[in-house]
């Protein structure tokens, strides 16, 4: 990265005034909103077609497995090839898969196997999009503003996670799932345009390829550090076996009976909790006893999830799912 002149005046908003970061932020926000709209629409449609909570679990599995299997290679690809082109290719694949979903829905030929096949393509596209997009950041901002750009980038992503599901709920309530898929395509195209006009600087870094040796080194690194292994395992089990997100269509449609608009609000509430907690954590003193804070946050995550599951009053359900997001944000930090 290119350093700014020493002794120049510190400006926390300078990253936001850099043209490259503005385009990258627009792409980040558009892509993040698109992902939120897409995830909410897919879950709602799967439940509308099948009426089965089990199929919602299958949807999550179909989305997760391709990302897991390709995650080890996606980072190496981003380190080896042109990241801007990787993002454009990944986004093109996402747009094509979403257009196929839209066409199959409009024509009435969409089946669960076809939907799951397209979700696999979306998962693969997302796996390669993320590392390449994140790696573009150092090449569009100056070295001095890089830390501020990271925080701004994270904040933009958080707001996108709030806006996406809410927008999906409104669109599905007014125009059905087809409207959500149409908006998704528009958002992806907006993200692609913003990426295409970027002019990133060359960043000197070693080129490397993925290898089984590097994978083994990473596994051994985690195994040799019990606090790290324990915290990662605890968080993994809490999210995988305690997360309620996959069942939100069931709660919105059959239990709380709030329809697609209420479903979108439920989907957004966990991200709202996370954003609010992020602000509080910035203002609060640094946590000293991190292990104890982690255990308390996981316990709060579980209790809020239980309360959400027992609630039959929509405002309480929203509040409890916000609490889930707040606890999860503390755990992640």
C-alpha positions, 0 to 999 in steps of 0.5 A: 500500500502507498503511505500518506505523507507523514505528519499530515492531519488525521481525518477519520472520514478520509477513506469515505472521500476516496473515489475507489472506496466509494465504488467498493462501498457501493458494491459492498452495500448492493451485494450485501442487500442482495444477499439478504433479499436472496436468503429471505426469499429462498427460505420463504419459497422453500417453505411455501412449496414444501410446508416442511421445516425439514426442507428448510434445514436441507436448504441451509445444508445445500447453501453451506456445504459448497461454501465449506468445501470451496473455502480452502481454495477460494482464498488461494484463488484470490491470492493468485488471480485478478481479484476484480475479475474474480468478483465479476465472474462470481457476481455474474454466476449469482445473477444468472442463477437468480434469473433462473430462479425468477424465470422458473418461478414465473413459469411455474416449473420451479421444483425443490431439486431445481431450486437446490441446484441453483442454490449450490451455484449461489453458494459457490459464487459467494465462496469466491466472491467474499475473499476476492472482494475483501482483498480489494480493499487495500488497493483502493485506500491509502495505508493511513486510512486503511484501519478506518476503511475496515471499520467503515466497510464492516459498518456498511455490511452491517447496514446491508444485513439489516436492509436486505431481509426487510426489503425482501419482506416488503417486496414479497408482501406486495409483489410475491417472491418474484419481486424479491428475485427481480430486485436481487438481480438489479442489486447484483448488476449495480454491484457489478457496475461499481466493481467494473469501474474500480481502478485498484492500485497494484499491491505487492504481495507474495503469490501462493497456491493452496496446499495440504501442508498449509491446511495441516499447519492451520489445523495444528495451530488451532489444536495446539491452543486450547483457548482458541479451540474451545472458543471456536468450538463453543461458538460453532455449536451455539450457532449450528445447533442453537440458531433459529434463522432456518425456522423463521418462515415457520414462525412468521407464517404459522406461529406468529401469523405475520406474513412476509412483511413480518418475516422480513422484520424478523430476519432484520431484527438479529442484524439490528441487534448486532449493529446496536451492540457494535456501537456500544462495544466501541463506546464501552471500555475494553473487556478484560476477562474475555473468557467469562464474557464469551461464556455469558454471551453464549448463555444469553444467546441460548436464553434469548433463543429459548424465549424466542421459541416460546413467544407467541407475541410478535413484538416480544419475538422481535425483541428476543431475536434482537437479543440473539443478535446482540449476544452473538455480536459480543461472542464474535468480538 
